[in-house]
Amino acid sequence: MIFTAIFVVFAALLILLALKTVLDRNLTHSAIFLMTFLFALSALFIFLGASLVGAIELLVFVGAVVTLLVFTLMLTGGRELE
């Protein structure tokens, strides 16, 4: 019962973060929401018992892809969408 409740909370958090990532007009905030989404997704994978997938998600996506995206936004200015 408690596992189902934790799963529902993580699923709702993931949906909210995914929507905030897509709908936010500030590119820097979108990148931060994407990073938080990927952290939560990794935690969900680890919670469900797929620790290898969670660790790979954490290392590859959060550690490399989002970091490069944040640096790109910092170098280009990260202006708001019009």
C-alpha atoms as an extended CHARMM CRD file, in Angstrom:
* protein
*
        82  EXT
         1         1  MET       CA              0.0000000000        0.0000000000        0.0000000000  PROA      1               0.0000000000
         2         2  ILE       CA              2.7670000000        2.4690000000        0.8870000000  PROA      2               0.0000000000
         3         3  PHE       CA              4.6700000000        1.5760000000       -2.2780000000  PROA      3               0.0000000000
         4         4  THR       CA              1.6330000000        2.4070000000       -4.3850000000  PROA      4               0.0000000000
         5         5  ALA       CA              1.2700000000        5.7730000000       -2.6560000000  PROA      5               0.0000000000
         6         6  ILE       CA              4.9540000000        6.5940000000       -3.2080000000  PROA      6               0.0000000000
         7         7  PHE       CA              4.6650000000        5.5660000000       -6.8650000000  PROA      7               0.0000000000
         8         8  VAL       CA              1.6010000000        7.7950000000       -7.3620000000  PROA      8               0.0000000000
         9         9  VAL       CA              3.4100000000       10.7460000000       -5.7530000000  PROA      9               0.0000000000
        10        10  PHE       CA              6.4490000000       10.2380000000       -8.0000000000  PROA      10              0.0000000000
        11        11  ALA       CA              4.2360000000        9.8600000000      -11.0830000000  PROA      11              0.0000000000
        12        12  ALA       CA              2.3430000000       13.0670000000      -10.2950000000  PROA      12              0.0000000000
        13        13  LEU       CA              5.6410000000       14.8840000000       -9.6850000000  PROA      13              0.0000000000
        14        14  LEU       CA              7.0210000000       13.6260000000      -12.9990000000  PROA      14              0.0000000000
        15        15  ILE       CA              3.9320000000       14.7830000000      -14.9050000000  PROA      15              0.0000000000
        16        16  LEU       CA              4.0740000000       18.2080000000      -13.2640000000  PROA      16              0.0000000000
        17        17  LEU       CA              7.7870000000       18.6260000000      -13.9700000000  PROA      17              0.0000000000
        18        18  ALA       CA              7.3820000000       17.5000000000      -17.5860000000  PROA      18              0.0000000000
        19        19  LEU       CA              4.6130000000       20.0460000000      -18.1320000000  PROA      19              0.0000000000
        20        20  LYS       CA              6.6560000000       22.8070000000      -16.4830000000  PROA      20              0.0000000000
        21        21  THR       CA              9.6320000000       21.9000000000      -18.7050000000  PROA      21              0.0000000000
        22        22  VAL       CA              7.6270000000       22.2490000000      -21.8860000000  PROA      22              0.0000000000
        23        23  LEU       CA              5.3980000000       25.1860000000      -20.9700000000  PROA      23              0.0000000000
        24        24  ASP       CA              7.8470000000       27.5230000000      -19.2070000000  PROA      24              0.0000000000
        25        25  ARG       CA              8.8800000000       30.5150000000      -21.3000000000  PROA      25              0.0000000000
        26        26  ASN       CA             12.2860000000       30.9820000000      -19.6450000000  PROA      26              0.0000000000
        27        27  LEU       CA             14.8500000000       28.6110000000      -21.1590000000  PROA      27              0.0000000000
        28        28  THR       CA             16.9970000000       28.4680000000      -18.0350000000  PROA      28              0.0000000000
        29        29  HSD       CA             14.0240000000       27.5000000000      -15.8950000000  PROA      29              0.0000000000
        30        30  SER       CA             13.0650000000       24.8580000000      -18.4610000000  PROA      30              0.0000000000
        31        31  ALA       CA             16.5490000000       23.3590000000      -18.2310000000  PROA      31              0.0000000000
        32        32  ILE       CA             16.3350000000       23.2800000000      -14.4330000000  PROA      32              0.0000000000
        33        33  PHE       CA             12.8990000000       21.6310000000      -14.6000000000  PROA      33              0.0000000000
        34        34  LEU       CA             14.3030000000       19.0790000000      -17.0730000000  PROA      34              0.0000000000
        35        35  MET       CA             17.1680000000       18.3020000000      -14.7010000000  PROA      35              0.0000000000
        36        36  THR       CA             14.7580000000       17.8950000000      -11.7870000000  PROA      36              0.0000000000
        37        37  PHE       CA             12.5310000000       15.6760000000      -13.9280000000  PROA      37              0.0000000000
        38        38  LEU       CA             15.4450000000       13.4200000000      -14.8090000000  PROA      38              0.0000000000
        39        39  PHE       CA             16.5190000000       13.2230000000      -11.1470000000  PROA      39              0.0000000000
        40        40  ALA       CA             12.9870000000       12.1950000000      -10.1530000000  PROA      40              0.0000000000
        41        41  LEU       CA             12.8100000000        9.6700000000      -12.9950000000  PROA      41              0.0000000000
        42        42  SER       CA             16.0970000000        8.1600000000      -11.8720000000  PROA      42              0.0000000000
        43        43  ALA       CA             14.7960000000        7.9500000000       -8.3020000000  PROA      43              0.0000000000
        44        44  LEU       CA             11.6310000000        6.2500000000       -9.5660000000  PROA      44              0.0000000000
        45        45  PHE       CA             13.6710000000        3.6650000000      -11.4720000000  PROA      45              0.0000000000
        46        46  ILE       CA             15.7670000000        2.9720000000       -8.3770000000  PROA      46              0.0000000000
        47        47  PHE       CA             12.6100000000        2.7380000000       -6.2500000000  PROA      47              0.0000000000
        48        48  LEU       CA             11.1190000000        0.1810000000       -8.6590000000  PROA      48              0.0000000000
        49        49  GLY       CA             14.2110000000       -2.0080000000       -8.4330000000  PROA      49              0.0000000000
        50        50  ALA       CA             15.9050000000       -1.1030000000      -11.7170000000  PROA      50              0.0000000000
        51        51  SER       CA             18.9620000000        0.4120000000      -10.0820000000  PROA      51              0.0000000000
        52        52  LEU       CA             21.2040000000       -0.0050000000      -13.1380000000  PROA      52              0.0000000000
        53        53  VAL       CA             18.7740000000        1.9150000000      -15.3430000000  PROA      53              0.0000000000
        54        54  GLY       CA             18.4340000000        4.5870000000      -12.6510000000  PROA      54              0.0000000000
        55        55  ALA       CA             22.1930000000        4.9430000000      -12.3230000000  PROA      55              0.0000000000
        56        56  ILE       CA             22.6800000000        5.1670000000      -16.0930000000  PROA      56              0.0000000000
        57        57  GLU       CA             19.8760000000        7.7380000000      -16.3050000000  PROA      57              0.0000000000
        58        58  LEU       CA             21.5370000000        9.7730000000      -13.5790000000  PROA      58              0.0000000000
        59        59  LEU       CA             25.0290000000        9.6100000000      -15.0550000000  PROA      59              0.0000000000
        60        60  VAL       CA             24.2680000000       10.0130000000      -18.7400000000  PROA      60              0.0000000000
        61        61  PHE       CA             21.3030000000       12.3480000000      -18.8750000000  PROA      61              0.0000000000
        62        62  VAL       CA             21.6990000000       14.4790000000      -15.7620000000  PROA      62              0.0000000000
        63        63  GLY       CA             25.4700000000       14.3250000000      -15.6710000000  PROA      63              0.0000000000
        64        64  ALA       CA             26.1780000000       15.0140000000      -19.3200000000  PROA      64              0.0000000000
        65        65  VAL       CA             23.2490000000       16.1500000000      -21.4280000000  PROA      65              0.0000000000
        66        66  VAL       CA             21.6190000000       18.6100000000      -19.0260000000  PROA      66              0.0000000000
        67        67  THR       CA             24.9950000000       20.0010000000      -17.9540000000  PROA      67              0.0000000000
        68        68  LEU       CA             25.8620000000       20.7480000000      -21.5820000000  PROA      68              0.0000000000
        69        69  LEU       CA             22.4350000000       22.2950000000      -22.0930000000  PROA      69              0.0000000000
        70        70  VAL       CA             22.8560000000       24.5600000000      -19.0600000000  PROA      70              0.0000000000
        71        71  PHE       CA             26.3240000000       25.6570000000      -20.1790000000  PROA      71              0.0000000000
        72        72  THR       CA             24.9780000000       26.3750000000      -23.6690000000  PROA      72              0.0000000000
        73        73  LEU       CA             22.1900000000       28.4910000000      -22.2180000000  PROA      73              0.0000000000
        74        74  MET       CA             24.6370000000       30.3320000000      -19.9950000000  PROA      74              0.0000000000
        75        75  LEU       CA             26.9490000000       31.1300000000      -22.9130000000  PROA      75              0.0000000000
        76        76  THR       CA             24.1860000000       32.2300000000      -25.2900000000  PROA      76              0.0000000000
        77        77  GLY       CA             22.2720000000       34.2910000000      -22.7560000000  PROA      77              0.0000000000
        78        78  GLY       CA             19.2430000000       32.0450000000      -22.2370000000  PROA      78              0.0000000000
        79        79  ARG       CA             16.6990000000       34.6540000000      -23.2780000000  PROA      79              0.0000000000
        80        80  GLU       CA             12.9730000000       34.2020000000      -22.8540000000  PROA      80              0.0000000000
        81        81  LEU       CA             10.8860000000       32.9160000000      -25.7470000000  PROA      81              0.0000000000
        82        82  GLU       CA              8.6490000000       35.4520000000      -27.4210000000  PROA      82              0.0000000000
